[in-house]
Amino acid sequence: ADLEKTLPYNVKVVTIHPSIDALNQVKLDMTLGSDKPAPLIEALRELENSPSFGTVTMTNQMPPTQAEPLYQFRLTVNYAQKL
């Protein structure tokens, strides 16, 4: 629900892989997609400014292809929810 409230309406979560580190902090490795790059940049800004999420580390950017018509950003972000 926190992710849904934070991301712009025109950004789709393509993949998401949560993990827990030794300090019980949740990290989300995810790929976000959109038909234009601007909403993805806004999503990065919203994640960084949200109290529910921490620092965003972008690991990859992919332009649209015939097989995947969306711009995609792969990133890792800390999730402030503790276990």
C-alpha positions in Angstrom: 0.0 0.0 0.0 2.9 2.4 0.7 4.3 1.8 -2.7 0.9 2.3 -4.4 0.5 5.7 -2.5 4.0 6.9 -3.5 4.3 6.0 -7.1 2.6 8.2 -9.8 -0.5 6.7 -11.4 1.2 6.2 -14.8 4.1 4.1 -13.4 3.8 0.3 -13.4 5.7 -2.1 -11.1 7.1 -4.6 -13.6 9.0 -6.7 -11.0 9.6 -6.5 -7.3 11.9 -8.7 -5.1 12.0 -7.8 -1.4 14.9 -9.0 0.7 15.9 -8.6 4.4 19.5 -7.8 5.4 21.3 -8.8 8.6 19.9 -5.7 10.4 16.3 -6.7 9.6 16.0 -3.8 7.1 13.8 -4.5 4.1 15.2 -3.7 0.6 13.1 -3.7 -2.5 14.8 -4.6 -5.8 12.3 -3.6 -8.4 11.8 -2.6 -12.0 9.4 0.2 -12.8 7.9 0.9 -16.2 6.2 3.7 -18.0 5.4 4.8 -21.6 7.5 8.0 -21.0 10.7 8.6 -19.0 9.4 11.6 -17.1 7.0 9.6 -14.8 9.8 7.3 -13.9 12.0 10.3 -12.9 9.1 11.6 -10.8 8.7 8.1 -9.2 12.4 8.2 -8.1 11.8 11.7 -6.6 8.7 10.6 -4.8 10.4 7.5 -3.4 13.3 9.5 -2.0 10.9 12.1 -0.5 8.6 9.5 1.1 9.0 8.8 4.8 8.3 5.1 4.0 11.3 4.7 1.7 15.0 5.6 1.9 17.8 6.2 -0.6 17.1 5.0 -4.1 19.9 3.4 -6.1 19.2 3.0 -9.8 21.0 0.0 -11.3 19.8 0.1 -14.9 17.7 2.0 -17.5 16.2 0.3 -20.5 14.5 2.0 -23.5 11.4 0.5 -25.1 11.8 -2.5 -27.4 9.5 -4.4 -29.6 9.1 -7.1 -26.9 8.7 -4.6 -24.1 7.1 -1.2 -25.1 7.9 0.5 -21.8 10.8 2.6 -20.6 12.1 0.7 -17.6 14.2 1.7 -14.6 15.6 -1.0 -12.3 16.4 0.2 -8.8 16.9 -0.7 -5.2 15.3 1.2 -2.4 15.2 0.8 1.4 11.8 0.3 2.9 11.3 1.8 6.3 9.1 -1.0 7.6 10.9 -3.0 10.2 10.2 -6.6 10.9 
